[in-house]
Amino acid sequence: MEIKFKLNGKEIKAEAEADTILLDLLREKGCYSVKRGCETANCGLCTVLMNKKSVLSCSILAVQADGQEIVTLEGMQKEAEEFGDFLANEGAEQCGFCNPGFIMNVFAMLEEIEEPTEEEILEYLAGNLCRCSGFVGQTRSILKFLEYKKGGKKEV
Amino acid sequence: MSYVNQSVQKKDAKALVTGQPVYTDDLAPADCLIVKVLRSPHAHAIIEEIKTDIAKKVPGIACILTYEDVPQNRFTMAGQTYPELSPYDRLILDKHLRFVGDAVAIVAGENEKAVDKALKLIKVKYQILESVLDFHKAKDSEILIHPEEDWEAKVPVGADNHRNLCASGVESKGDVEALLKECKYVVEGTYHTKANQQAMMETFRAYTYLDHFGRLNVVASTQVPFHIRRILGRALGIGASKVRVIKPRIGGGFGAKQTSVAEVYPAIVTLKTGKPAKMIYSRYESQICSSPRHEMEVKVRLGADEKGLLRAIDIYTLSNTGAYGEHGPTTVGLSAHKPLGLYRNTQAYRFTYDVVYTNHMSAGAYRGYGATQGIFAVESAIDELAEKIGMDPVAFRALNVSREGDAFVGYDGSPVVTSCTLDECIAKAKEMIDWDKKYPCYETEDGKIRGVGAALAMQGSSIAGVDVGGATIKMGEDASYTLSLGATDMGTGCDTILAQMAADILETRLENIVVFGVDTDISPYDSGSYASATTYVTGMAVADACRELRQKIKELGAQILDVPVQETEFDGQKVYTLDGEREISAEEIAVKGTCGNNQSLHVTVNRSSEISPPPFMAGMAEVEIDRETGSIEVVDYVAVVDCGTPVNPNLARVQTEGGLAQGIGMALYEDIQYNEKGQMRNNSFMQYKIPCRQDVKKIRVEFAPSYEKSHPFGAKSIGEIVINTPCPAIANAVYNAVGLRIKEMPVTPEKIAMGLLEKKI
C-alpha cells in the first residue's frame, strides 16, 4: 500500500507491504544510518525518532509511519556532528556501528529530560548496546556535552 | 611536534558519528542477489537426498546450490598465515553435517521473500547420526566427526581425525611431578570456561561481484583480507590471483572476523551466476553458526615452597573446537603460555593438551584467544595457593611476578622480559581499589557483602616470527602523504594510531596524511589485525617505511640542490644544507617527484618480529553479593595496564574499558548452551545477554607504561589482554566475599545461591 510520511523534514510517499518493517523501508529510502543488530528488539541500533519520541524501527511496521514524522540521523547531521565531537574526544565512537541509534536516543533523552543525572542516563540508554566501548566513555561524553550545553546557555 | 602519546580523534570519527554509509551493507549494490543458507536442524547427520526442483521454481530465484554443485576442496575458514595450523576439514557444502546450523544448501534470489520461500521448499532427507555433545567424551569416541579420507592437517599439531583430535601435545621443563612432591604447598583445581560469542554489533557479511577482468571482488567485513583472498582462492578452486578483497569500515570484530564465516557463500553464487550477491548474517546465524570462543576445561596444579615462591605449574587443557578446527590448534597454546609467562620463579612446568572435535558449532578466535581461559584457571588457583600459604593473594603475586630482564618461563613468544611494569600495575591497582582496607570483604549497611578480588594478565604483541605488518607510504604532488595499510581497522583506531606514528617520523601534521586500507590489489601485504599485532608489527613497518621515505625525499632534494646527500637534512618542511646556505621546500621536491624524475617517492616495507613482547596488567574487582538471593553486581573494576607507550591514550583507554566490559559479560552472563539435541539455547540477544551500560557502571583504567625498545615508539599491544582479568578477578572477589569458589564461568546468582545453600548443609 502507499503511505505518506514526513522523513527528515520532507513529505514522502512510499510503497510498503503489510509486513514491511520501518527499518527496511528507511534503508530503502537511503537512510543508511539506521542499522540492524538483532531480530529481537534488544540492541537499539535501529533507533529513530517518531514524532520526537525514540522508537525501534525494527519493531514498527512501515505502515504505522503513515501520517507520522520520522527523523533519522540523516536529518540531524549538525546535531550529530556537535555531540559526535564529544564522543570522538573520548574515542568512544569506536567501530561506529551503534553510534546512530545511540545518538538518536541521546537526542530523545535530552528532549525529554533537560538535565539528566548519570543514573538517568544509564537507565534511559540501557537499550542501546555497544560492544566496543564498555559504555563508560559514552557516558563521559554525554556528561561533558551536558556541561558544554549548560555553559553555552549561560554565554547566551 | 609529536602525535604519539596524544589523544587525537580517530580519522574516521566524523563519518561514524554522523552515520555515513561506510559499512559493507551500505555499499552493496541495490540489485545484489540475496544469499541465504539452509541450515542443518540436526547436530550430526548425512544428507541422503536433497530435492531443490520445486524451490527453484519460486519466481526470482537465481540459483540453489547443494553439495553436488560446489568444488570439493577441503579448506579451513581460519584466517591464519599459510600453512595454517588449523586443519583442512571443511567443504563449502558437505553431505556430512556436523552441527545444528551447518550449511545444507545455498539459495540466492532477487529478493528476501523469494529466498525465504525457496528455503522452505527444499526437501532434504537426513540420515541422523549419533552425536558427540559432551567434549569430555569426544576423544577416542566411536562416533567420528571427521571420518573423511581427505581430511588434512597441514602442520603436525598432534591431530588425528580418527580419534576426534584436532590437536594434542605436551610441553615441559624439568620434572614437574618430582617438584610438586617437594613443594610445601600444593593446590589442584579444574576450571571451566564456556563458549562465548564476540557479539560485535555488525554481524558477519560480505558482498561479491565480478569486475571488468572477470575477477571475483569481495567486499567483506573482515579482519583478514589477505587470508580471505587465499581461503576463497582455494575453496573455490580459482586461485588467489582471481580474488580481490576490499575491507570497508567494520562494525567490530573481536576475533570473530578472523575467520571466513560468511564470504564463501556469496562468492560462489557470484561465480555461478555472474551476478553481484550479498550475504548478511542474521543475529540468529551469528549466534548459532559462527566462530565463538573455545570452551576449555583447564586443570591446574600449582606448587610453592616454604618461602611462598611459586615453583611448579602443571596445566592440562581440554579444548572444544566444535565441528571444525578453526583456530583449535593455536588457541590452546595460549591457555598455558600466557599464564606461565606471568611468573618468574617457576622451576618446572608441564603443559598437556587435547583439542577435540564435537557436534557443536566450530569455535574460532575471540579476543584473548585461549589466554582468557588459561588465565581464569591459573589466576583462580593462585588465590587458592596464596590462601593455603596464608598470604595475601596480591602480596603472593607481587613476590612471584615476572620482572624486566627475567628469562621467561614457559612463554613461547620471547626469551626474556624486555619491558614490564607489572609490579607497578599491581601497586597502583591496589591503591585504586583500596585493597588493604577492603580485602577480603566488608558488609554494607543494607546487609549485603562486598568482596575484592585480583588477577593478573598478559598477552603477546603479534605472533613472533610469523605475523607480517605492511605499510606503503608515498608523497603526493602537494607534499601530502598517503599511508596504505593491509592492517584492518575494525573500529579500534589502527588507521589513526599508525598515521600518528607516520606523522611523527615524517615531521608533518596528522591531517597531511591520508590513510588507505584495505584492498588486497593495492594495499601492502599484512597478515591482518589479530594476535595483538597491529600497533606492534604494523607500527614497525610504518616507521621503517617513513624513515626510508625521508631518505628518498632528502636524496631528491639534494639532487635538485646539487649537493651530496650527506650534507643535507630534512625537517619535514624542507631539505636544507647543513651549512644553512641553501634549502628546498617539501612542496618543490614533491612537484619534482611528478615531472622529469627518476626517484620514486614511494616506499613499501614489510616487517615481522622475532619476539612478541607481552603487555601486562593487573585487574581488581569489587563485587556486591546478596547472600539471600545470590545476586551479584560488579560495583567497581580497576585496571592498570602496561602496554608500553600508549600511542593514543584515549583509544588505549577505551580498548581497556571495552575489553573489561566484555570480560565482565563473560564472567557474569555469557554462556553458550546446547540442549540434548545439540541445538543452541541462546540463539538471540534475548537469551544471550551481553552487558548493558547499567551493568558496568564503574570501570577505572590507568596506565603504567614501560618502554619496549624493539618498537620505534616503545609500544606494545593492548587489544586482547584487557579481556583476561575479569573472570578470575570476579571469581576471586566472590570467594573473598562469601567463601565460595566458583570454578565454572559464568558466575551466576544461581550458582552463588545454590553454592551458599550447599555450604550451609
Interface residues (C-beta under 8 A of the other chain):
Chain A: Y32 S33 K35 G37 C38 E39 T40 N42 C43 L45 T72 L73 E74 Q77 A80 E81 F83 G84 D85 L87 A88 N89 E90 G91 A92 E93 Q94 C95 G96 F97 C98 N99 P100 I103 L122 E123 L125 A126 G127 N128 L129 C130 R131 C132 S133 G134 F135 V136 G137 Q138 T139
Chain B: S7 Q9 K10 D12 A13 K14 A15 L16 V17 T18 G19 Q20 P21 V22 Y23 D26 Q198 A199 M200 M201 E202 T203 R249 I250 G251 G252 F254 S282 R283 Y284 M490 G491 T492 G493 N648 N650 L651 R653 V654 T656 E657 G658 G659 L660 A661 Q662 S684 F685 M686 I690 P691 C692 R693 Q694 V696 K697 K698 I699
